[in-house]
Amino acid sequence: MTNILGLSGSLRRKSFNTGVLHAAAELTPDGVTIDARTIHGVPLYDADLEAEGTPETVRALREALSAADGLLMVTPEYNNSLPGVFKNAIDWIGSGEGAKLFAGKPVALIGASPGGFGTILSQNAWLPVLRTLGARPWFEGRLMISKASGLFDEDGRLVDENTRQRLAEFVAGFAQSITSHDA
């Protein structure tokens, strides 16, 4: 069984990116699970707060990352870059002893945006962060979902069949890369 931690970097209730993550969890091939989570409840990083003890939300995300064979980051794009709230969550997870959790961890990036370019700049902005953490980005697949507002229903579920198919292929490819690398 391949276990992937899926993390949406959006806080919006009907986030396109959280919808993509839930669809990815539904579309996994046999033998693969995605533990779909969000960054809700992660406080702003503060070394003084960390000195008092790791917040429970951060501890739970660290435990999930530790148990995962790979990390699927579902990133919005804000002002042509990565979202500050998502970077904050990754900073928390990777602080102190948490940095070891990223070392060699396979990571895939996807994202959805109402704009015409998907999340290409956000995905690119994550690469120096992942390099610094020692993660192993997966470059064999790329998925940027543009004009997302027409692809979801009123409950935030991804309903566009073409996008669902592309997502299923992406997830299968990422999972296959994890198992073939570990073999």
Secondary structure, DSSP 8 states (H G I E B T S, - for coil): -EEEEEEE----TT-HHHHHHHHHHHT--TTEEEEEEE-TT-----HHHHHT---HHHHHHHHHHHH-SEEEEE---BTTB--HHHHHHHHHHTSGGGGGGTTT-EEEEEEE-SSTTTTHHHHHHHHHHHHHHT-EE--S--EEE-SGGGTB-TTS-B--HHHHHHHHHHHHHHHHHHHHHH-
